[in-house]
Amino acid sequence: MILLDMSDRQIISWKPAVFRIFCAVLILCVTGAWLLWSRDDDLTEQYSIQIVEPTCTENGYSLYTHIETGEVTVRDVVAAKGHTFDPWVLIAVGDEVNCGFSKRVCEVCGHEETRAEYPNLPISRISLYGSLDGIGKKAEVSMTACLELAEDDISLECYATLKYQGHISLSYNKKNFTLKLYNDKDHQKKNKLKLSHWNEENKYILKANYVDASQCRNLVCADVWADMCAARPLLPKELHTLSNYGAVDGYPVAIYLNDRFYGLFTMNLHKDDDLFAMKEGAQHAIMICNHGSMPEATFHAEAEFTENSPWEVEYCGTKDDAWAKDSFNELIRFVRISDDATFRKELSAYLDVDAAIDYLIALYALGLTNHTDQDLVLVNYGDVWIPSLYDMETAFGLAEGGSDLHDPTVFLPTRDGDGWNSDTGHLLWDRLLQNFGDEICARYQILRTQILDPQTLCNRVTAFTDRIPSVIYEEEEEINPHPQSYGESKAQILNYIPGRIEALDKIFLKGLN
């Protein structure tokens, strides 16, 4: 008698099962092969078969046509092979600004492709692809965009929209654009970038700077204003969080449209609620005067907020903006009807007086003649109104339109005995100078030591323009003639600044004596 332990019994028990499985698989394989052979044989008898070879761009396949019914069936699809290109060959030589172009040819089908060979620019580049047909201030056009932002070391391809931006500038030959970036072609998902020290944003201004061929006035003055804000003793806490203290910021960019140089612009932050870090649900507003001399614009009449009014509520955190309009008109009424003693004592309940003093000094120091009745931004975080500078492309003695220039001694305050004349025609600035003249003179003396030092201002201008190679300026002049050349514009600024500060010194520093 043979004794098997449990492990031996298990070994014997599974062998027949494995054998049966093996036999079943073998039978299935043989049967499948026979069926496949018989089916193919049957298809050959019932169908005419045409084999189409794949090409570079089209799939290959077998075309089965039933002999009796004529029914056609496509089978045995083979993927397209794709092009087999020869190396790229340069067919048009570019230069330091304009693209060259290369071509390559498929050695199989002869298909040709062309690509732009972009120059290695020292400044940022934005390439836009699409058509400007139908574009307007309220009409956007769809684009794809390639951003090569050297200042931020960013290379990006995305979807975009483009529309005109501005008011007076819409009449110029070269126009500003609002650029919005998206992740999808339906423009539903914003593509927000984190550029420089700015907040995340998907909306930017491509500023043409048509009246200012140097391209520097607006952004240089914005940086001056930001430094003035930073040096303010009692800066509102809300402004501390802003990327540039509420001033716009940006840098020069070369814009290409469909691989052709379109012009030299600056890529700027957009003036909106994001610029001032405003959030929905809280009482705050941005208001700006965009039109010419009108009683409303210069505080000689209350704001009506009609279609023809120079004032508008650009943003309000609450659905009902009546509080903003009422608050603004309370400021205007106070400026209009208060006596001097009350004006001096209670103005701070309506207006940030330190910001207003800096604003008035900046108007004079930077020669912002067109800001006497327009482009005043007023920000309110639910308390008092805070003036802020914006759109300063006519600074340093440049007249509206860019063709005429002001002498450094034009647009200055005067002092007759104990009285001041602001020469602005604006009631707020007239009364501010009349009642806070000593404070304005004292503040000017502090700013004059560094921020408003003539050499410091000239160095800012030179540092900005030196970032842009002369060949880019020259190409810009070729395709977008400005009222003045970039060389004339820069020289005029550098001559204007020392004369301007010298003229102000005689007024404000003397006013301290």
C-alpha positions in Angstrom: 0.0 0.0 0.0 1.3 3.4 -1.1 0.7 6.3 1.1 0.4 9.9 -0.4 0.6 12.9 1.7 -1.7 15.8 1.1 0.8 17.7 -1.1 1.3 14.8 -3.5 -2.4 14.4 -3.8 -2.8 18.0 -4.8 -0.1 17.6 -7.4 -1.9 14.7 -9.0 -5.3 16.4 -8.9 -4.4 19.5 -10.9 -2.6 17.8 -13.8 -5.8 16.5 -15.6 -7.3 20.0 -15.3 -4.3 21.7 -16.9 -4.4 19.1 -19.7 -8.1 19.8 -20.4 -7.5 23.5 -20.6 -4.6 23.1 -23.0 -6.7 20.9 -25.3 -9.5 23.5 -25.2 -7.2 26.3 -26.2 -5.7 24.3 -29.0 -9.1 23.4 -30.4 -10.1 27.1 -30.3 -7.0 28.2 -32.1 -7.3 25.6 -34.8 -11.0 26.4 -35.2 -10.4 30.2 -35.4 -7.7 29.8 -38.0 -9.9 27.6 -40.1 -12.8 30.1 -39.8 -10.5 33.0 -40.7 -9.1 31.2 -43.7 -12.6 30.1 -44.9 -13.9 33.7 -44.3 -11.1 35.3 -46.3 -11.6 32.7 -49.0 -15.3 33.6 -48.9 -14.6 37.4 -49.1 -12.3 36.8 -52.1 -15.1 35.0 -53.9 -17.8 37.6 -53.0 -15.9 40.9 -53.1 -13.5 42.7 -55.4 -10.7 44.2 -53.3 -8.9 47.4 -54.1 -5.8 48.3 -51.9 -5.1 52.1 -51.5 -1.7 52.8 -50.2 -1.2 55.5 -47.5 0.3 58.8 -48.5 1.9 61.6 -46.5 -1.4 63.0 -45.4 -4.1 60.4 -46.2 -4.7 57.1 -44.6 -4.3 53.9 -46.6 -7.1 51.2 -46.7 -8.7 48.3 -48.5 -11.9 48.9 -50.4 -14.2 45.8 -50.6 -16.9 46.0 -53.2 -19.6 43.2 -53.1 -19.7 41.6 -56.5 -23.5 41.1 -56.5 -24.9 44.1 -54.5 -22.2 46.7 -55.2 -22.0 47.5 -51.4 -18.7 49.1 -50.6 -16.9 48.4 -47.3 -13.6 50.1 -46.1 -11.3 47.8 -44.1 -7.7 47.4 -43.1 -7.0 51.1 -42.5 -3.3 52.1 -42.4 -2.3 55.5 -40.9 -0.9 58.2 -43.1 2.9 58.2 -43.3 3.5 61.9 -42.7 5.8 64.2 -44.7 9.4 63.4 -45.1 10.9 66.9 -45.4 14.2 68.1 -46.8 16.2 70.4 -44.4 15.0 74.1 -44.0 16.4 76.4 -46.6 16.5 80.2 -46.1 14.6 81.9 -48.9 14.4 85.5 -47.6 17.0 87.2 -45.4 15.8 89.2 -42.4 17.5 91.9 -40.4 17.7 93.1 -36.9 14.0 93.9 -36.8 12.2 92.1 -39.7 11.8 88.4 -40.0 13.6 86.2 -42.6 11.7 83.2 -44.0 12.8 79.6 -44.6 11.1 76.9 -46.7 11.2 73.1 -46.6 9.8 70.6 -49.2 8.5 67.1 -48.7 10.7 64.8 -50.8 7.7 62.4 -51.3 4.8 64.6 -52.3 6.4 68.1 -52.9 4.4 69.8 -50.2 6.0 73.1 -49.1 6.1 74.8 -45.7 7.3 78.2 -44.8 8.3 79.6 -41.4 9.4 83.0 -40.1 12.9 83.4 -38.8 12.6 86.0 -36.0 15.5 88.2 -35.1 17.0 87.9 -31.7 15.5 91.0 -30.1 16.8 92.6 -26.9 13.3 93.6 -25.9 10.1 91.6 -25.5 8.1 90.5 -28.6 4.4 89.7 -29.1 3.4 87.9 -32.4 -0.2 88.0 -33.3 -1.9 85.9 -35.9 -5.2 86.8 -37.4 -7.0 89.6 -39.1 -7.8 93.1 -37.9 -10.8 93.4 -40.1 -13.8 94.6 -38.1 -11.9 95.7 -35.1 -13.1 98.7 -33.1 -13.2 100.1 -29.5 -16.2 97.8 -28.7 -15.5 95.1 -31.4 -13.0 92.5 -30.5 -11.2 90.3 -33.1 -9.9 86.8 -32.4 -6.2 86.1 -32.5 -3.6 83.6 -31.6 -0.6 85.0 -29.8 3.0 84.1 -29.2 4.6 86.0 -26.3 8.3 86.1 -25.9 8.6 88.3 -22.9 12.3 88.8 -22.2 11.8 90.9 -19.1 9.9 88.0 -17.4 11.7 85.1 -19.2 8.3 83.9 -20.4 7.6 82.1 -23.7 3.9 81.4 -24.3 1.4 80.5 -27.0 -2.3 81.1 -26.4 -5.5 82.4 -27.7 -6.3 86.1 -27.6 -8.6 88.9 -28.4 -7.7 92.4 -29.6 -9.7 95.7 -29.7 -8.9 99.4 -29.9 -8.4 101.3 -26.7 -8.5 105.0 -25.8 -10.5 108.1 -26.5 -8.6 111.0 -28.2 -6.0 108.5 -29.4 -8.6 106.7 -31.6 -8.1 109.5 -34.1 -4.4 108.9 -34.4 -2.8 106.9 -37.2 -1.4 104.4 -34.8 -3.8 103.1 -32.2 -3.7 101.5 -28.8 -5.1 98.0 -28.2 -6.5 96.1 -25.4 -5.1 92.6 -25.4 -6.8 89.7 -23.5 -5.3 86.3 -23.2 -7.2 83.0 -23.0 -6.5 79.3 -22.7 -9.3 78.3 -25.1 -10.4 79.4 -28.5 -13.9 80.2 -27.2 -12.4 82.8 -24.8 -14.0 81.3 -21.7 -10.9 80.5 -19.7 -8.7 83.4 -18.9 -4.9 82.9 -19.2 -3.7 85.0 -16.3 0.1 85.8 -16.3 2.2 86.7 -13.3 4.5 89.3 -14.9 7.2 91.4 -13.1 5.9 92.5 -9.8 2.3 92.8 -11.1 -0.8 91.0 -9.9 -2.0 88.1 -12.0 -3.8 89.5 -15.1 -5.0 88.4 -18.5 -5.7 91.9 -19.8 -3.1 94.4 -20.9 -2.8 97.6 -22.9 -0.6 97.7 -26.0 0.0 101.4 -25.9 1.0 102.9 -29.3 2.5 106.1 -27.8 1.8 107.8 -31.2 2.4 111.3 -29.9 5.6 110.3 -28.1 8.1 108.7 -30.4 10.5 108.1 -27.5 7.9 105.7 -26.0 9.2 106.7 -22.5 7.0 109.6 -21.2 4.1 107.6 -19.9 6.0 104.8 -18.1 8.8 107.0 -16.8 6.3 109.4 -15.3 4.3 106.5 -13.8 7.5 105.3 -12.0 8.1 108.9 -10.8 4.6 109.0 -9.4 5.0 105.6 -7.8 8.2 106.8 -6.0 6.3 109.9 -4.9 3.6 107.7 -3.4 6.1 105.5 -1.7 7.8 108.5 -0.1 4.5 109.8 1.2 4.5 109.9 5.1 0.9 108.7 5.5 0.2 106.5 2.5 -3.2 104.8 2.7 -2.9 101.1 3.6 -4.7 100.0 0.5 -2.0 101.5 -1.7 0.7 99.5 0.0 -0.6 96.3 -1.6 -0.6 97.6 -5.2 2.0 96.6 -7.7 3.1 100.1 -8.5 1.2 102.1 -5.9 -1.7 102.5 -8.4 0.5 103.8 -11.2 0.6 101.9 -14.5 3.6 99.8 -15.2 5.0 98.2 -18.3 7.9 97.8 -20.7 8.6 98.2 -24.4 7.5 95.4 -26.8 7.9 94.8 -30.5 4.5 93.8 -32.0 4.4 91.5 -35.1 1.2 90.8 -37.0 1.3 87.6 -39.1 5.1 87.6 -38.9 5.5 91.2 -40.1 6.8 93.9 -37.9 3.8 96.0 -36.9 5.3 98.6 -34.6 7.0 99.5 -31.3 4.5 99.6 -28.4 4.7 99.4 -24.6 2.8 96.6 -22.8 1.1 98.2 -19.9 -1.1 97.3 -17.0 -4.7 98.1 -17.7 -6.5 100.8 -15.6 -9.2 98.8 -13.9 -10.2 97.3 -10.5 -7.2 94.9 -10.6 -4.7 97.8 -10.9 -6.1 99.2 -7.6 -6.7 95.7 -6.0 -10.4 96.3 -5.7 -12.8 93.4 -4.8 -16.4 92.9 -5.3 -18.8 93.5 -2.5 -16.9 96.5 -1.0 -17.6 100.1 -1.6 -15.0 101.5 -3.9 -14.8 103.0 -7.3 -12.4 104.4 -10.0 -13.5 107.5 -11.7 -11.8 109.2 -14.6 -12.4 112.4 -16.6 -11.7 111.7 -20.3 -13.2 114.7 -22.0 -12.1 118.3 -22.5 -12.7 121.5 -20.6 -16.2 121.5 -19.1 -17.5 122.9 -15.8 -18.0 119.4 -14.5 -14.5 118.4 -15.4 -12.9 121.3 -13.5 -15.2 121.1 -10.4 -17.0 124.3 -11.3 -20.3 122.2 -11.5 -21.5 119.0 -10.1 -21.1 115.8 -12.1 -24.3 114.7 -13.8 -23.1 111.2 -14.9 -25.0 111.4 -18.2 -23.8 110.0 -21.5 -22.2 113.4 -22.3 -20.7 113.9 -18.8 -16.9 113.9 -18.5 -17.2 111.7 -15.4 -18.0 108.0 -15.2 -17.9 105.3 -12.6 -15.5 102.9 -14.1 -15.8 100.3 -11.4 -17.9 99.9 -8.3 -17.8 96.9 -6.0 -21.5 97.2 -5.3 -24.3 96.8 -7.8 -25.7 100.2 -6.7 -23.2 102.9 -7.5 -25.3 105.8 -6.2 -23.1 106.1 -3.2 -20.1 106.7 -5.4 -21.8 109.4 -7.4 -23.2 111.1 -4.2 -19.8 110.9 -2.5 -18.1 112.5 -5.5 -20.6 115.3 -5.8 -20.2 115.9 -2.0 -16.5 116.5 -2.7 -17.3 118.9 -5.6 -19.9 120.8 -3.5 -17.4 121.2 -0.7 -14.8 122.6 -3.0 -17.3 125.0 -4.6 -19.0 126.4 -1.6 -16.8 126.1 1.5 -14.9 129.2 2.8 -11.1 129.1 3.0 -11.1 128.3 6.7 -13.5 125.5 6.4 -11.7 124.3 3.2 -8.4 124.0 5.0 -9.9 122.5 8.1 -12.3 119.9 6.6 -10.9 119.0 3.1 -9.3 115.8 4.6 -12.8 114.5 5.3 -13.4 114.3 1.5 -10.0 114.1 -0.1 -6.6 112.6 0.7 -4.8 115.9 1.0 -1.3 114.5 0.9 -2.1 112.6 -2.4 -3.7 115.8 -3.8 -0.5 117.8 -3.0 1.7 115.2 -4.6 -0.6 115.2 -7.6 -0.4 119.0 -8.1 3.4 119.0 -7.7 3.6 116.2 -10.3 1.5 118.2 -12.7 4.0 121.0 -12.6 7.2 119.0 -12.3 6.4 116.7 -15.2 4.7 119.3 -17.4 1.4 117.6 -17.6 -0.5 120.4 -19.2 -3.4 118.3 -20.4 -4.1 116.9 -16.9 -5.6 120.1 -15.8 -9.0 119.0 -17.1 -8.7 115.3 -18.0 -7.2 112.0 -17.1 -7.7 112.5 -13.4 -8.2 109.2 -11.7 -9.9 109.2 -8.3 -10.0 106.1 -6.2 -12.2 105.5 -3.3 -12.0 102.6 -0.9 -15.2 103.7 0.9 -13.7 106.6 2.8 -12.1 109.6 1.0 -11.1 110.2 -2.6 -7.5 109.6 -3.6 -6.1 111.2 -6.7 -3.8 109.2 -9.0 -2.0 109.9 -12.2 -2.7 108.1 -15.5 -2.0 108.4 -19.2 1.0 110.7 -19.2 2.3 110.5 -22.8 2.1 114.3 -23.2 4.5 114.9 -20.2 7.6 117.0 -20.4 6.2 119.8 -22.5 4.5 117.8 -25.2 1.1 119.2 -26.4 -1.9 117.2 -27.2 -1.4 115.6 -30.7 2.3 115.6 -30.4 3.1 118.3 -33.0 3.6 121.3 -30.7 5.9 121.7 -27.7 5.7 123.9 -24.6 8.5 125.9 -23.3 9.7 124.8 -19.8 8.3 128.1 -18.4 4.8 127.5 -19.6 2.1 126.2 -17.2 3.6 127.3 -13.8 1.9 128.6 -10.7 2.5 132.2 -9.7 2.5 134.0 -6.4 1.2 137.5 -6.0 1.8 138.7 -2.5 0.1 136.2 -0.3 -2.1 134.8 -3.1 -1.4 131.9 -5.5 -2.6 131.3 -9.0 -2.4 127.6 -10.1 -2.8 128.4 -13.8 -4.9 125.2 -14.2 -8.4 126.5 -14.5 -9.4 123.7 -12.1 -11.2 124.8 -9.0 -9.8 122.0 -6.8 -6.2 122.8 -7.7 -6.8 126.6 -7.4 -8.1 126.2 -3.9 -5.5 123.6 -2.9 -2.7 125.9 -3.8 -4.3 128.9 -2.2 -4.9 127.2 1.1 -2.1 124.7 1.3 0.7 126.7 -0.4 3.2 126.3 2.5 2.6 122.5 2.7 3.1 122.3 -1.1 6.3 124.2 -1.0 7.6 122.1 1.9 6.7 118.8 0.1 8.3 120.0 -3.1 11.6 120.7 -1.2 11.6 117.1 0.1 10.8 115.6 -3.3 13.3 117.9 -5.0 16.3 116.4 -3.3 16.0 113.0 -5.0 12.9 112.0 -6.9 12.6 115.4 -8.7 16.3 116.0 -9.1 16.8 116.9 -12.8 19.7 114.5 -13.3 17.7 111.7 -11.7 14.8 112.4 -14.0 17.1 112.6 -17.1 18.7 109.3 -16.1 15.3 107.6 -16.0 14.6 108.8 -19.5 17.9 107.6 -20.8 17.7 104.2 -19.0 14.3 103.6 -20.7 15.3 104.6 -24.2 18.6 102.8 -24.1 16.7 99.5 -23.7 15.4 100.0 -27.2 18.0 99.7 -30.0 18.0 102.5 -32.5 17.2 100.1 -35.4 13.9 99.3 -33.8 13.1 103.0 -33.4 14.1 103.6 -37.0 11.9 100.8 -38.3 9.0 102.2 -36.2 9.5 105.6 -37.8 9.5 103.9 -41.2 6.1 102.2 -40.8 4.5 104.5 -38.2 5.7 108.1 -38.7 5.2 110.1 -35.5 4.8 113.9 -35.2 8.5 113.9 -34.2 11.3 111.5 -34.6 12.5 109.5 -31.6 15.8 111.4 -31.6 14.1 114.8 -31.5 11.7 113.6 -28.8 14.4 112.3 -26.5 16.6 115.4 -27.0 13.6 117.7 -26.3 12.9 115.8 -23.0 16.4 116.0 -21.8 16.5 119.7 -22.5 13.1 120.3 -21.0 13.7 118.7 -17.6 16.5 120.9 -16.2 14.7 124.1 -17.4 11.5 122.9 -15.9 12.9 122.1 -12.5 14.9 125.3 -12.4 11.7 127.3 -13.1 9.8 125.4 -10.3 12.7 126.0 -7.9 12.3 129.7 -8.3 8.7 129.4 -7.3 8.3 126.7 -4.7 11.7 127.0 -3.0 11.3 130.7 -2.8 7.9 130.2 -1.4 9.5 128.7 1.7 11.3 132.0 2.5 
